[in-house]
Amino acid sequence: MFYVDSQRTVTRRESSLVTHKRTGLEGEFDAWSAVRGQSTVPLNSDSSASISTRPKGSIRKDIITMMFDAMLESIVESWETIPTKGEDSSRFDFATRTTSDTTFMGGKKKKATTKGSKSKRSRSRIEFGMDSIQTVWWAIPDEKAIIKFRNGNFYEGSISSKCMHGEGRFVWSDGTTYLGQFKDNEINGKGVLHWKDDTWYEGEFVGNLRHGNGIYVDSRTQRSYVGGWHCGTKHGDGVIYYSHNFKNSYDGQWIHNERFGYGSREYDESSGYKGDWDRNIRQGKGLMIWPNHDFYRGEWHNGVMSGYGIYIWETSYNNTMSVPSINSFCGTWEKGQRHGYGTLHLGLGLGSHYKGEFNKNKKHGVGKFVTNNGLIIQDKNLFIDDNIAPALETEARYLQQTKRDLSISHEPHKFDICDNNVGLSYHVDQAFKNLDKRDEIRKNIIMEYMENNNIINKELLKIGVNQETSSEEAIRKEKLVTLIMFEETSLRNCLKCYETELLNIYYKYATICNSKEVGFTPILIRLYLWQLYYDCNVHERGLTLIEIDRIYHQNPEWLARSAHNPFEKIYFWQFLHSVISVASRLYAKRVLPGAKPDTIIACALRNFMDNDVIPGTSRQRGHLVNGFGQFVPLRATYDLYRSLGEPHTVRTFLCAVRRSPHFLHHLQPDLVEVPDIYLPLGRNVYIFGDELSFVVDDNELPDIFELPEDIENLKLFNFGNLSSKAIIKIFSRIFPQLCEQNKIMNLDIELSFFEFFQALISCAEESIRVRDEELKYKEMVMYNETIAPPSTPAGHGARSK
């Protein structure tokens, strides 16, 4: 005998579907299994069942049902059927009925007959002709029952084919309760599971296991988990709270009950870790904050700091646009200790730091030490086990003084790390180098001519040139040394006179973009120093910020890391050198000073402070300090500036707005109106350490807006509704030397990031104004009103309908 299921397999077994094997029926067997849907043929038999198409895997299910039916008496103590409302409970009695046998035979259609079985159970035999073959089975109707098992368990709910199927409640003998969905005698679907120890789970189940999304709560320990599950274990994204106050938690990725992947672990209100995990261990890159407010961001291995990272002692949540003075180490770590090359900032607010090698948390080997006033001490063995090594063949110098070789000795290096005296000899040397040397050049030309024509002995007296004796040369050199010493002393005294004003100016501009006071010692950055010079009107005196940067950067002992980085820190002693350099460039004399107390540099500094700096700090001009610097993403804007070149010229800026007229095959792209959802609202802040970040208000960054593909290098094409004349006019307000008498003099003036930012915001404001005028003009044209059209560049003018 053979049976046919929906998978079209033929197996020699007993089945409820019985047929005679006939040659040539394989195709008809396929036709059987292709039938879908409920049959409409009524079936008149004692069992009152109906004919329908056998679904996939139904025979296996029938066999399991029969086996389960045979086991019921050994596992079930009582089975009470709950009648459905409005239904005769005596209609079906599945405790005394089994599935009937259905036989298909060839030939003519015969009358259905019924035989009584020895077990007093009804049995039907239905015969169809081969012309109307359909697969049928006895569909056992669903019911609701209360089942008590012999082991003390209890079930109340829906039953299908003698299996728990649908909604129900299962109670174990130990008091554990489940209320939810069942499928084929298994917990499957959504439900709530309560354990006897007052813990519970609500969510999804598959195969009697927590699988999917759900929430687990341990009421005794106040511990809870919300997230993904897999085969009874925490798996996927989820949040676990280890205490009732939600301050001890983990939010991230799981793999089989272990923290694995990226996640955030909060230990208490003031400590936590956010980064990569591997089997409950910090592994990879991550950020850690300790209860004592120490901060580390970098690489981890086996739960400890290993690799490159930055550690900050006693940090605090800044949330301002001022750079704090921090005590930090930035370098390599090994097994939780400083090991290798790194930089240790001492956090005194004036730039003292050590840069060199470390060995097991101690300074050891090659290094360079810089004090608060720029004194540099460096040696191949500067430190030995965290102690200053003897000064053997070591060179120590002040930044602006000439190099002085120290004699070999075994005495340790002696210096005062808090000494605020700044070396000033470099400025005096530069002032003498910039003196007008036309007289000296003329004298050298005459002497060279006389030597070439062998007339120096005869004509020397006639032109009044006398040879300088050795004693006269010594006197002249002594006077020069005295003059240099007097210049340096005068400059130092001048700095002392303006020390209070300079300190106030430094801290004022270090916090210039803040609306509230800060509770720490701030450090100036180059961007705010540019703001100071802009307020001092250095542009009106023909000096650009790029030129100031180059003057400062040309002396390597001033420790400028880059020439034009707007976010580089400028310590107070570096700030003094910058101010003196600008004063010397603007006001220093080009001839030797007269009688004392006349000087070159001190007088220049005094004039610069009185005429420009002190009056300029009372007026804060530009867009940076008027709100835009706080709400426009400075880092992203700096990336845009660098994409045009650092530095770049006014001409480059214009070329980034519009293509040249001779580009006939590439038309100017249309302006793009970016939807508001792509424009995040936020502000620039220093959260931890000295790295500026842009914090979005809703903590979610929008998707990237796709720009047109035809813009190529037109980074500023959205200013295309502005004419070149309008853009040049904006730049002429920044650089007065750009135009004279409405004539363009020089488009190759280089822009710093500050000047670029100032021009960018001004162009944006002007572009919005022009666009509003165009819209107003179009509205007037629609109503046939007479109005002068706005002046816009070709290709972007107002168009009437």
C-alpha positions in Angstrom: 0.0 0.0 0.0 1.2 3.5 -0.7 0.3 7.0 0.5 0.9 10.4 -1.2 1.7 13.6 0.6 2.1 17.2 -0.7 5.8 16.7 -1.3 5.0 14.1 -3.9 6.9 11.3 -2.2 5.7 7.7 -2.3 6.6 5.5 0.7 5.6 2.0 1.6 3.8 2.6 5.0 0.4 2.3 6.5 -1.6 5.5 6.0 -5.0 6.9 6.4 -5.1 7.4 2.6 -5.3 4.0 1.1 -5.2 3.2 -2.7 -4.3 0.3 -5.0 -1.1 0.6 -6.8 -1.7 0.9 -10.5 0.7 1.4 -13.3 0.6 4.8 -15.0 -0.8 6.7 -12.0 2.4 8.6 -11.1 1.2 11.7 -13.1 -2.2 11.4 -11.4 -0.5 11.3 -8.0 1.2 14.6 -8.9 -2.2 16.0 -9.7 -3.4 15.0 -6.2 -0.7 16.9 -4.4 -1.1 20.0 -6.6 -4.7 20.5 -5.3 -5.1 23.5 -2.9 -8.0 24.9 -1.0 -11.0 23.6 0.8 -13.1 21.0 -0.9 -16.8 21.8 -1.6 -17.9 18.1 -1.7 -20.1 17.3 1.2 -19.3 14.1 3.1 -22.2 12.2 4.8 -20.8 9.9 7.4 -21.2 9.2 11.1 -18.2 11.2 12.0 -19.6 14.4 10.5 -16.2 15.4 9.2 -15.6 17.4 6.0 -13.4 16.8 3.0 -10.5 19.3 2.4 -7.2 19.3 0.7 -4.3 17.8 2.7 -1.7 20.5 3.5 2.1 20.0 3.4 3.3 17.6 6.1 -0.2 16.6 7.3 0.5 12.9 7.3 3.4 13.4 9.7 1.2 15.5 11.8 -1.5 12.8 11.8 1.0 10.1 12.9 2.3 12.3 15.7 -1.3 13.0 16.8 -2.1 9.3 16.9 1.0 8.5 18.9 0.2 11.4 21.3 -3.3 10.1 21.6 -2.0 6.8 22.7 0.1 8.3 25.4 -2.5 10.6 26.9 -3.8 8.1 29.4 -0.2 7.8 30.9 0.5 11.5 31.3 -3.0 13.1 31.7 -4.9 12.8 34.9 -8.1 14.5 33.7 -9.3 16.1 30.5 -12.3 18.4 30.7 -13.6 20.0 27.5 -14.9 23.5 27.8 -18.0 23.9 25.5 -18.0 26.9 23.2 -20.8 29.3 23.8 -23.8 28.4 21.6 -22.4 25.0 20.6 -23.6 21.5 21.4 -20.8 19.9 23.4 -22.1 16.4 22.5 -21.5 17.0 18.8 -17.9 15.8 18.9 -16.3 13.3 21.3 -12.7 13.0 20.4 -11.9 11.0 23.4 -13.8 8.0 21.8 -13.1 8.8 18.1 -10.2 8.3 15.7 -9.4 9.3 12.2 -11.3 7.4 9.6 -9.8 5.6 6.6 -10.5 6.9 3.2 -9.9 4.6 0.2 -9.7 5.6 -3.5 -10.4 3.0 -6.1 -10.6 3.0 -9.8 -13.7 2.3 -11.8 -17.2 3.4 -11.3 -18.4 5.4 -8.5 -19.8 3.1 -5.7 -22.1 3.7 -2.8 -20.4 4.6 0.4 -20.9 2.1 3.1 -20.2 2.1 6.9 -19.0 -0.8 9.0 -18.9 -1.1 12.7 -15.5 -1.7 14.2 -14.7 -4.0 17.1 -13.7 -1.0 19.2 -17.1 0.6 18.7 -15.6 3.5 16.8 -17.1 4.8 13.7 -15.3 4.1 10.5 -16.2 5.5 7.0 -15.2 4.3 3.5 -15.6 6.7 0.7 -15.0 5.7 -2.9 -14.6 8.1 -5.8 -14.0 7.5 -9.5 -10.6 8.4 -10.8 -12.1 11.2 -12.8 -12.8 13.2 -9.6 -9.7 12.4 -7.5 -9.2 14.7 -4.3 -7.1 14.2 -1.2 -9.1 14.2 2.0 -8.6 13.7 5.7 -10.6 13.9 8.9 -10.1 17.4 10.2 -10.3 17.2 14.0 -12.0 20.4 15.1 -10.4 22.8 17.7 -11.7 22.9 21.2 -10.9 24.4 24.6 -10.0 22.2 27.5 -8.7 22.0 31.1 -6.0 19.4 31.4 -4.5 18.2 34.6 -1.3 16.2 34.2 -0.2 13.4 36.5 3.1 15.3 37.4 1.1 18.2 38.8 1.2 20.5 35.8 -2.0 22.2 34.6 -3.1 23.6 31.2 -6.2 25.7 30.3 -6.7 26.9 26.8 -7.1 26.0 23.2 -6.6 22.5 21.8 -6.0 21.4 18.2 -5.5 17.8 17.2 -5.1 16.9 20.9 -2.2 19.4 21.1 -1.9 22.7 23.0 -2.4 25.2 20.2 -3.5 28.8 20.3 -4.0 30.9 23.4 -3.7 29.2 26.8 -2.3 29.2 30.3 0.2 26.6 31.6 1.1 26.2 35.2 4.0 24.0 36.3 3.9 22.1 39.6 6.5 24.4 41.1 4.3 27.5 40.5 5.8 28.8 37.3 3.1 30.1 35.0 3.0 30.9 31.3 0.2 32.8 29.7 0.3 33.3 25.9 0.4 31.4 22.6 1.1 27.7 21.9 1.7 25.8 18.7 1.8 22.1 18.5 2.4 21.5 22.2 5.2 24.1 22.3 5.4 27.6 23.7 5.5 29.5 20.4 4.6 33.2 19.8 4.0 35.9 22.3 3.4 35.4 25.9 4.3 36.1 29.6 6.3 33.7 31.7 6.3 34.1 35.5 8.7 32.1 37.6 8.1 31.2 41.2 10.9 33.5 42.4 9.0 36.6 41.3 10.9 37.0 38.0 9.1 37.2 34.7 9.6 37.5 31.0 7.2 39.0 28.4 7.9 38.8 24.7 8.4 36.3 21.9 9.0 32.5 22.2 10.1 29.9 19.7 10.2 26.2 20.6 9.7 26.8 24.3 12.7 29.2 24.4 12.8 33.0 24.6 13.5 33.9 21.0 12.9 37.4 19.4 12.3 40.5 21.3 11.3 40.6 25.0 11.7 42.0 28.4 13.0 40.1 31.4 12.6 41.4 35.0 14.1 40.0 38.2 11.9 41.7 40.9 14.1 40.6 43.8 17.3 42.1 42.6 15.6 44.9 40.6 17.4 43.7 37.4 15.9 43.9 34.0 16.7 43.4 30.3 15.0 44.7 27.2 16.1 43.6 23.8 16.8 40.6 21.5 16.9 36.9 22.5 18.1 33.9 20.7 17.5 30.3 21.8 17.0 31.5 25.4 20.0 33.8 25.6 20.5 37.5 25.3 21.4 38.1 21.7 21.5 41.2 19.4 20.8 44.7 20.6 19.6 45.1 24.1 19.7 47.1 27.3 20.2 45.5 30.8 19.7 47.4 34.0 21.6 46.0 37.0 19.8 48.1 39.6 16.5 49.9 40.2 17.9 53.4 39.6 18.9 52.6 36.0 22.5 54.0 36.7 24.1 50.6 36.5 23.4 49.4 33.0 24.7 48.2 29.6 23.2 49.3 26.3 24.6 47.6 23.2 25.2 44.3 21.4 25.1 40.8 22.8 26.0 37.3 21.6 24.7 34.4 23.7 24.5 36.2 27.0 27.9 38.0 26.6 28.6 41.6 25.8 30.1 41.4 22.3 30.5 44.2 19.8 29.7 47.9 20.4 28.0 49.0 23.6 27.8 51.5 26.4 28.4 50.3 30.0 27.4 52.7 32.8 28.7 51.7 36.2 27.2 54.6 38.3 26.3 58.2 37.9 29.9 59.3 37.3 31.7 56.4 35.6 31.2 54.3 32.5 32.7 52.8 29.3 31.5 53.2 25.7 33.2 51.2 23.0 34.0 47.7 21.7 33.5 44.5 23.7 34.7 40.9 23.3 33.1 38.3 25.6 32.3 40.8 28.4 35.8 42.3 28.2 36.8 45.7 26.9 38.6 45.0 23.7 39.2 47.4 20.7 38.6 51.1 20.8 36.6 52.7 23.6 36.1 55.6 26.0 36.3 55.2 29.8 35.4 57.6 32.6 36.3 56.7 36.2 34.5 57.9 39.4 37.4 60.3 40.2 36.7 61.9 36.8 39.7 60.5 35.1 39.1 60.0 31.4 40.7 57.7 28.8 39.9 57.3 25.1 41.9 54.9 22.9 42.7 51.2 22.5 42.0 48.4 24.9 43.3 44.8 25.1 42.0 42.2 27.6 40.2 44.9 29.6 43.2 47.2 30.2 44.6 50.2 28.3 46.9 48.9 25.5 47.9 50.7 22.3 47.5 54.4 21.5 45.3 56.6 23.6 44.8 59.8 25.6 44.4 59.9 29.4 43.1 63.0 31.2 43.3 63.4 34.9 40.4 65.0 36.8 38.5 66.0 33.7 35.1 67.6 33.7 32.2 68.1 31.4 33.0 71.3 29.6 30.1 72.1 27.3 31.6 75.4 26.2 33.6 76.7 23.3 36.7 77.3 25.5 39.7 74.9 25.7 40.4 73.9 29.2 43.9 73.5 30.7 44.2 69.7 31.2 46.7 67.3 32.8 46.9 64.6 30.2 49.1 61.9 28.6 48.8 61.2 24.9 50.8 58.2 23.6 51.2 54.5 23.8 50.1 52.2 26.6 51.0 48.6 27.5 49.0 46.6 30.1 47.5 49.7 31.6 50.8 51.6 31.9 52.4 54.4 29.9 55.0 52.7 27.8 56.7 53.9 24.7 56.6 57.4 23.2 54.1 60.0 24.3 53.4 63.6 25.5 52.7 64.5 29.1 50.9 67.8 29.6 51.3 69.0 33.2 48.2 71.1 33.2 49.6 74.3 34.6 47.8 76.4 32.0 50.9 77.8 30.4 52.0 74.9 28.1 54.6 73.1 30.2 54.9 69.5 28.9 57.3 66.6 28.5 57.6 64.8 25.1 59.6 61.6 25.0 59.9 58.0 26.0 58.2 56.2 29.0 59.0 52.8 30.6 56.4 51.2 32.8 54.7 54.5 33.7 58.0 56.3 34.3 59.7 58.9 32.1 62.8 57.2 30.9 65.2 57.8 28.0 65.2 60.4 25.1 63.0 63.4 25.8 62.3 67.1 25.6 60.9 69.1 28.5 59.3 72.5 27.9 58.6 74.9 30.8 55.9 77.6 31.1 58.1 80.3 29.5 59.3 78.2 26.6 62.6 77.0 28.2 63.5 73.8 26.3 65.6 71.0 27.9 66.4 68.0 25.8 68.8 65.1 26.0 69.3 61.5 24.9 68.9 60.5 28.5 66.9 63.3 30.0 65.1 61.1 32.5 66.2 57.9 34.2 63.4 56.1 36.1 61.3 59.3 36.3 64.3 61.3 37.7 66.2 64.1 35.9 69.5 62.7 34.6 72.8 64.6 35.1 73.4 67.3 32.5 76.0 65.6 30.2 76.6 67.3 26.9 73.2 68.9 27.1 72.0 72.0 25.5 69.5 74.1 27.4 68.4 77.5 26.1 65.7 80.1 26.2 63.7 80.2 23.1 64.9 83.6 21.8 68.4 83.5 23.1 71.5 82.4 21.3 72.5 78.8 21.9 74.7 78.3 24.9 76.7 75.1 25.4 76.8 73.9 28.9 80.1 72.6 30.3 80.2 68.9 31.1 79.3 68.4 34.6 77.5 65.8 36.7 75.1 68.3 38.2 71.4 67.8 37.4 69.5 70.2 35.2 68.4 73.3 37.1 65.3 75.2 36.0 62.1 76.7 37.4 59.1 75.2 35.8 56.9 78.1 36.8 59.3 80.9 35.6 57.2 83.3 33.6 60.2 85.2 32.1 60.0 85.1 28.3 63.2 85.2 26.2 63.0 88.4 24.0 66.4 88.5 22.2 64.9 87.0 19.1 62.7 90.1 18.5 65.7 92.4 19.0 67.8 90.4 16.6 65.0 90.6 14.0 64.5 94.3 14.5 68.2 95.0 13.8 68.1 92.7 10.7 65.2 94.8 9.3 67.0 98.1 9.6 67.4 100.2 6.5 70.7 99.2 5.1 70.9 101.4 2.1 73.9 103.4 3.5 75.8 100.2 4.2 75.0 98.8 0.8 76.2 102.1 -0.9 79.5 102.0 1.1 80.1 98.3 0.2 79.6 99.1 -3.5 82.2 101.9 -3.4 84.7 99.8 -1.5 84.3 97.0 -4.0 84.8 99.4 -6.9 88.1 100.8 -5.4 89.5 97.3 -4.8 88.8 96.3 -8.3 90.5 99.4 -9.8 93.5 99.4 -7.4 92.8 103.0 -6.3 92.0 102.3 -2.7 95.2 103.7 -1.3 95.2 106.9 -3.2 91.5 107.8 -3.2 90.7 106.5 0.3 91.3 109.8 2.0 89.6 111.8 -0.7 86.2 110.1 -0.1 86.6 110.4 3.7 86.7 106.6 4.4 89.0 105.7 7.3 90.0 102.1 8.1 88.7 100.9 11.5 91.3 99.9 14.0 90.9 96.9 16.2 90.3 99.0 19.3 87.6 101.0 17.4 86.0 97.7 16.3 85.9 96.5 19.9 84.3 99.7 21.1 81.8 99.5 18.3 80.9 95.9 19.2 80.6 96.8 22.9 78.2 99.6 22.0 76.2 97.2 19.9 75.9 94.7 22.7 74.9 97.5 25.1 72.3 98.6 22.6 70.9 95.1 22.3 70.8 94.7 26.1 69.0 98.0 26.5 66.5 97.0 23.8 65.7 93.7 25.5 65.5 95.3 29.0 63.2 98.1 27.6 60.9 95.5 25.9 60.7 93.4 29.1 59.8 96.5 31.1 57.2 97.4 28.5 55.6 93.9 28.9 55.5 94.4 32.6 53.6 97.7 32.2 51.0 96.0 30.0 51.0 92.7 31.8 47.5 93.2 33.4 46.0 94.3 30.1 47.5 91.4 28.2 46.3 88.8 30.7 42.8 90.2 30.6 42.8 90.3 26.8 44.1 86.7 26.7 41.4 85.3 28.9 38.7 87.5 27.3 39.4 86.2 23.9 39.9 82.6 25.1 36.2 82.7 26.2 34.9 85.1 23.5 32.3 82.7 22.0 30.8 81.7 25.4 27.6 83.1 26.8 28.4 82.0 30.4 31.5 82.1 32.5 33.7 79.1 32.8 35.0 77.5 36.0 38.5 76.6 34.7 41.6 78.3 33.2 40.9 78.6 29.5 43.5 78.4 26.7 43.4 80.6 23.7 43.2 79.0 20.2 44.5 80.5 16.9 40.9 81.2 15.7 40.3 83.5 18.6 43.7 85.1 18.2 42.7 85.9 14.6 39.5 87.5 16.0 41.7 89.8 18.2 43.8 91.0 15.2 40.6 91.5 13.2 39.2 93.7 15.9 42.6 95.6 15.9 42.1 96.5 12.2 45.4 95.0 11.1 43.8 94.5 7.6 43.5 98.3 7.2 47.2 98.5 7.8 47.9 96.1 4.9 48.6 93.1 7.0 46.7 89.8 6.5 46.3 87.0 9.0 48.2 84.6 6.8 51.2 86.9 6.9 50.9 87.0 10.7 50.9 83.2 10.8 54.0 83.0 8.7 55.8 85.5 10.9 55.0 83.5 13.9 55.7 80.1 12.4 59.2 81.0 11.0 60.7 80.6 14.5 60.6 76.9 15.3 61.4 77.5 19.0 57.9 79.0 19.4 56.7 75.4 19.0 53.9 76.1 16.5 52.6 72.7 15.4 51.1 74.1 12.2 51.0 77.4 10.4 47.3 77.9 9.9 45.3 75.4 12.0 42.5 77.5 13.6 42.1 75.1 16.5 45.7 74.9 17.7 46.3 76.1 21.2 48.2 79.3 21.8 49.6 79.5 25.4 50.2 82.9 27.0 54.0 83.0 26.4 53.2 82.2 22.7 50.6 84.9 22.7 53.2 87.5 23.9 55.5 86.5 21.1 52.8 86.9 18.5 51.7 90.3 19.8 55.4 91.5 19.8 55.9 90.2 16.2 52.8 92.0 14.9 53.8 95.2 16.7 57.3 95.0 15.2 55.9 94.5 11.7 53.6 97.5 12.0 55.5 100.1 14.1 59.2 99.2 14.4 61.6 101.8 13.1 63.9 100.9 10.2 66.7 103.0 11.5 68.8 102.9 14.7 67.1 104.5 17.7 68.1 107.8 18.9 69.3 108.7 22.4 68.0 106.8 25.3 65.2 106.0 26.2 64.4 105.7 22.5 64.1 102.1 21.4 62.9 100.1 18.4 60.8 97.2 19.7 59.5 98.7 23.0 58.2 101.8 21.3 56.6 99.7 18.6 54.8 97.5 21.2 53.7 100.6 23.1 52.2 102.2 20.0 50.5 98.9 19.0 48.9 98.5 22.4 47.7 102.1 22.7 46.5 102.6 19.2 45.2 99.2 18.2 44.9 96.5 20.8 43.3 98.2 23.8 40.8 100.2 21.6 40.1 97.2 19.4 39.2 94.8 22.2 36.2 97.0 23.1 34.7 96.3 19.7 34.1 92.7 18.7 33.4 92.6 15.0 32.5 89.8 12.6 30.2 86.8 12.4 32.3 84.5 14.6 31.4 86.3 17.9 27.9 87.3 16.9 26.3 83.8 17.1 27.4 82.1 13.9 30.6 80.7 15.5 28.6 78.9 18.1 25.9 77.3 15.8 27.7 76.8 12.4 29.7 73.5 12.4 33.2 74.8 12.6 35.0 71.5 11.9 32.9 70.8 8.8 33.4 74.4 7.6 37.1 74.0 8.1 37.0 70.9 5.9 35.3 72.9 3.2 38.0 75.6 3.5 40.7 73.0 3.2 39.1 71.5 0.1 39.8 74.8 -1.6 43.3 74.9 -0.4 45.0 76.0 2.9 45.5 78.8 2.3 43.7 79.8 -0.9 43.1 83.1 -2.5 40.1 85.3 -3.3 40.4 84.2 -6.9 40.0 80.5 -5.8 36.9 81.4 -3.9 35.4 83.0 -6.9 36.2 80.0 -9.1 34.4 77.8 -6.6 31.2 79.8 -7.0 30.9 80.0 -10.8 32.5 78.6 -13.9 34.3 80.9 -16.3 32.1 82.3 -19.2 34.1 80.4 -21.8 32.9 77.0 -20.4 30.2 76.7 -23.0 29.7 72.9 -22.6 29.2 73.1 -18.8 26.5 75.4 -17.8 26.2 76.8 -14.3 24.2 74.4 -12.1 21.0 75.5 -10.6 20.7 76.5 -7.0 19.7 73.7 -4.6 17.2 74.2 -1.8 18.3 71.7 0.9 15.3 70.4 3.0 15.4 71.2 6.7 15.6 67.6 7.7 19.2 67.5 6.3 20.2 70.6 8.2 20.8 69.6 11.9 20.5 72.1 14.6 23.3 72.0 17.2 26.3 73.9 18.6 30.1 73.7 18.9 31.4 72.6 22.2 34.5 71.2 23.9 33.0 68.2 25.8 36.0 66.4 27.1 39.6 67.4 26.5 40.7 69.8 23.7 38.8 68.5 20.7 36.0 70.6 19.3 32.7 68.7 18.5 29.4 69.7 17.0 26.6 68.4 19.2 23.2 67.9 17.5 20.2 68.9 19.6 18.2 65.7 19.0 21.4 63.5 19.2 20.6 62.1 15.7 22.7 63.0 12.7 20.6 63.3 9.5 21.3 61.4 6.3 23.7 62.9 3.8 22.1 65.1 1.2 23.0 64.1 -2.3 24.3 67.0 -4.4 24.0 67.2 -8.2 26.8 65.4 -10.0 27.6 68.3 -12.4 29.0 70.6 -9.7 32.6 69.1 -10.0 34.8 71.6 -8.2 32.1 74.2 -7.6 32.1 73.8 -3.8 30.3 77.1 -3.4 27.9 76.8 -6.4 24.9 77.7 -4.2 26.2 81.3 -4.2 25.6 81.3 -7.9 22.9 83.9 -7.7 25.5 86.4 -6.6 27.5 88.3 -9.1 31.3 88.4 -8.9 31.1 92.1 -8.2 28.9 91.4 -5.2 31.3 88.8 -3.8 34.4 91.1 -4.4 32.5 93.8 -2.6 32.1 91.5 0.4 35.9 90.7 0.4 36.8 94.4 0.1 35.2 95.0 3.5 37.6 92.5 4.9 40.7 93.5 2.8 40.6 97.2 2.1 43.7 96.8 -0.2 41.7 94.6 -2.5 40.1 97.5 -4.3 41.0 101.1 -4.7 38.6 103.7 -6.2 36.3 100.9 -7.3 39.1 99.1 -9.2 40.3 95.6 -8.4 43.9 95.7 -7.4 44.7 92.2 -6.3 42.7 88.9 -6.3 45.6 86.8 -5.1 45.2 87.8 -1.4 45.4 84.7 0.7 42.6 83.8 3.1 42.9 82.3 6.5 40.0 80.2 7.8 38.8 83.2 9.8 38.6 85.4 6.7 37.0 82.6 4.8 34.3 82.1 7.5 33.6 85.8 7.5 33.2 85.9 3.8 31.2 82.7 3.7 28.5 83.9 6.1 28.3 87.3 4.4 27.8 85.6 1.0 25.1 83.4 2.5 23.2 86.4 3.9 23.5 88.2 0.6 22.4 85.2 -1.3 19.3 84.9 0.8 18.5 88.6 0.3 18.9 88.3 -3.4 16.6 85.2 -3.5 13.9 87.0 -1.5 14.1 89.9 -3.9 13.7 87.5 -6.9 10.6 85.9 -5.3 9.1 89.3 -4.6 9.8 90.4 -8.2 8.0 87.2 -9.5 5.0 88.0 -7.3 4.8 91.5 -8.6 5.0 90.3 -12.2 2.1 87.9 -11.5 -0.1 90.8 -10.5 1.2 93.0 -13.4 2.7 95.5 -11.1 5.6 97.6 -12.3 8.9 97.0 -10.4 12.5 97.2 -11.2 14.1 93.7 -11.6 16.7 92.7 -9.1 20.3 92.8 -10.2 21.4 89.2 -10.4 24.1 87.5 -12.5 23.3 86.1 -16.0 21.5 82.8 -15.8 20.0 83.4 -12.4 17.8 86.4 -13.0 14.1 86.6 -12.1 11.9 84.9 -14.7 8.4 86.0 -15.4 5.6 83.7 -16.5 
